[in-house]
């Protein structure tokens, strides 16, 4: 991964997180597998001056609600392919994050 790609993707994440009204010191669950996408997402959340909280990317919707409540998080960042599995989650419509190969992640604000 180049610094340029990291910077570009982190800016895309920061913009998407900003669209769901994340404020400084808000907590954001980052539910992505280990790898470049996770690093880009973590950096993007930090650019919004929010607190990225790593969480298991395979948690079912009912467990996400419990983890988010315990952590005080109202926003979840997940892989775009996980959106259908989280349809039961009481959340606002997802904000997709685009990358060089299409949408790779989404930000959801819990209600």
C-alpha beads as a LAMMPS data file, in Angstrom:
LAMMPS data file: protein, C-alpha beads

111 atoms
110 bonds

1 atom types
1 bond types

-500.0 500.0 xlo xhi
-500.0 500.0 ylo yhi
-500.0 500.0 zlo zhi

Masses

1 110.0

Atoms # bond

1 1 1 0.000 0.000 0.000
2 1 1 1.345 3.409 -0.896
3 1 1 1.049 6.453 1.344
4 1 1 -0.942 8.099 -1.455
5 1 1 -3.536 5.302 -1.486
6 1 1 -3.726 5.309 2.308
7 1 1 -4.275 9.063 2.313
8 1 1 -6.901 8.959 -0.458
9 1 1 -8.867 6.138 1.142
10 1 1 -8.621 7.682 4.629
11 1 1 -10.047 10.925 3.211
12 1 1 -12.915 8.968 1.622
13 1 1 -13.650 7.312 4.969
14 1 1 -13.482 10.652 6.795
15 1 1 -15.955 12.167 4.315
16 1 1 -18.385 9.249 4.711
17 1 1 -18.131 9.368 8.501
18 1 1 -18.785 13.096 8.344
19 1 1 -21.981 12.478 6.338
20 1 1 -23.499 10.614 9.294
21 1 1 -22.726 13.536 11.629
22 1 1 -19.862 12.055 13.605
23 1 1 -18.447 14.649 15.971
24 1 1 -15.075 14.847 17.720
25 1 1 -14.705 12.160 20.376
26 1 1 -17.664 10.111 19.034
27 1 1 -16.968 6.389 19.026
28 1 1 -17.069 4.431 15.755
29 1 1 -17.022 0.620 15.645
30 1 1 -14.615 -0.438 12.884
31 1 1 -15.756 -3.909 11.864
32 1 1 -13.367 -4.780 9.045
33 1 1 -11.001 -7.731 8.697
34 1 1 -7.303 -7.151 9.305
35 1 1 -5.554 -5.664 6.297
36 1 1 -5.196 -2.460 4.299
37 1 1 -8.932 -1.658 4.396
38 1 1 -8.871 -1.735 8.192
39 1 1 -5.874 0.603 8.323
40 1 1 -7.507 3.025 5.872
41 1 1 -10.753 3.005 7.842
42 1 1 -8.987 3.470 11.178
43 1 1 -7.021 6.435 9.786
44 1 1 -10.160 7.963 8.246
45 1 1 -12.089 7.806 11.516
46 1 1 -9.154 9.444 13.287
47 1 1 -9.122 12.233 10.675
48 1 1 -12.651 13.071 11.845
49 1 1 -11.191 13.281 15.386
50 1 1 -13.456 10.402 16.352
51 1 1 -12.422 7.301 18.283
52 1 1 -12.117 4.137 16.156
53 1 1 -12.971 0.986 18.121
54 1 1 -11.992 -2.306 16.467
55 1 1 -14.699 -4.969 16.661
56 1 1 -15.154 -8.471 15.275
57 1 1 -16.293 -8.042 11.639
58 1 1 -18.404 -11.224 11.780
59 1 1 -20.699 -10.249 14.654
60 1 1 -24.407 -10.746 13.940
61 1 1 -26.697 -7.709 14.078
62 1 1 -28.030 -8.399 17.597
63 1 1 -24.494 -8.604 18.996
64 1 1 -23.481 -5.380 17.240
65 1 1 -26.225 -3.560 19.113
66 1 1 -24.936 -4.891 22.435
67 1 1 -21.285 -4.104 21.670
68 1 1 -22.180 -0.619 20.412
69 1 1 -24.229 0.103 23.531
70 1 1 -21.436 -1.090 25.821
71 1 1 -18.860 1.004 23.939
72 1 1 -21.081 4.057 23.619
73 1 1 -20.863 3.918 19.818
74 1 1 -23.643 5.160 17.528
75 1 1 -21.775 4.530 14.262
76 1 1 -20.567 1.289 12.674
77 1 1 -18.145 0.949 9.765
78 1 1 -18.445 -2.407 7.946
79 1 1 -17.458 -4.085 4.688
80 1 1 -19.954 -3.300 1.938
81 1 1 -20.646 -7.013 1.487
82 1 1 -21.918 -7.196 5.102
83 1 1 -24.777 -4.731 4.543
84 1 1 -27.396 -7.406 3.666
85 1 1 -26.501 -9.392 6.807
86 1 1 -27.151 -6.284 8.904
87 1 1 -30.567 -5.488 7.425
88 1 1 -32.221 -6.165 10.805
89 1 1 -30.080 -3.520 12.465
90 1 1 -32.057 -0.409 13.424
91 1 1 -29.876 2.013 11.495
92 1 1 -30.154 4.838 9.038
93 1 1 -29.415 3.980 5.379
94 1 1 -25.717 3.241 4.891
95 1 1 -23.273 5.734 3.400
96 1 1 -21.072 3.837 0.953
97 1 1 -17.340 4.468 0.715
98 1 1 -15.940 4.222 -2.792
99 1 1 -12.451 3.139 -3.702
100 1 1 -10.530 2.388 -6.874
101 1 1 -12.441 -0.893 -7.316
102 1 1 -15.926 0.325 -6.308
103 1 1 -17.715 0.479 -2.969
104 1 1 -15.684 -1.369 -0.345
105 1 1 -17.191 -0.247 2.964
106 1 1 -20.206 1.455 4.470
107 1 1 -20.934 3.632 7.475
108 1 1 -24.177 3.099 9.397
109 1 1 -25.562 5.351 12.123
110 1 1 -27.505 3.406 14.729
111 1 1 -30.803 4.808 15.910

Bonds

1 1 1 2
2 1 2 3
3 1 3 4
4 1 4 5
5 1 5 6
6 1 6 7
7 1 7 8
8 1 8 9
9 1 9 10
10 1 10 11
11 1 11 12
12 1 12 13
13 1 13 14
14 1 14 15
15 1 15 16
16 1 16 17
17 1 17 18
18 1 18 19
19 1 19 20
20 1 20 21
21 1 21 22
22 1 22 23
23 1 23 24
24 1 24 25
25 1 25 26
26 1 26 27
27 1 27 28
28 1 28 29
29 1 29 30
30 1 30 31
31 1 31 32
32 1 32 33
33 1 33 34
34 1 34 35
35 1 35 36
36 1 36 37
37 1 37 38
38 1 38 39
39 1 39 40
40 1 40 41
41 1 41 42
42 1 42 43
43 1 43 44
44 1 44 45
45 1 45 46
46 1 46 47
47 1 47 48
48 1 48 49
49 1 49 50
50 1 50 51
51 1 51 52
52 1 52 53
53 1 53 54
54 1 54 55
55 1 55 56
56 1 56 57
57 1 57 58
58 1 58 59
59 1 59 60
60 1 60 61
61 1 61 62
62 1 62 63
63 1 63 64
64 1 64 65
65 1 65 66
66 1 66 67
67 1 67 68
68 1 68 69
69 1 69 70
70 1 70 71
71 1 71 72
72 1 72 73
73 1 73 74
74 1 74 75
75 1 75 76
76 1 76 77
77 1 77 78
78 1 78 79
79 1 79 80
80 1 80 81
81 1 81 82
82 1 82 83
83 1 83 84
84 1 84 85
85 1 85 86
86 1 86 87
87 1 87 88
88 1 88 89
89 1 89 90
90 1 90 91
91 1 91 92
92 1 92 93
93 1 93 94
94 1 94 95
95 1 95 96
96 1 96 97
97 1 97 98
98 1 98 99
99 1 99 100
100 1 100 101
101 1 101 102
102 1 102 103
103 1 103 104
104 1 104 105
105 1 105 106
106 1 106 107
107 1 107 108
108 1 108 109
109 1 109 110
110 1 110 111
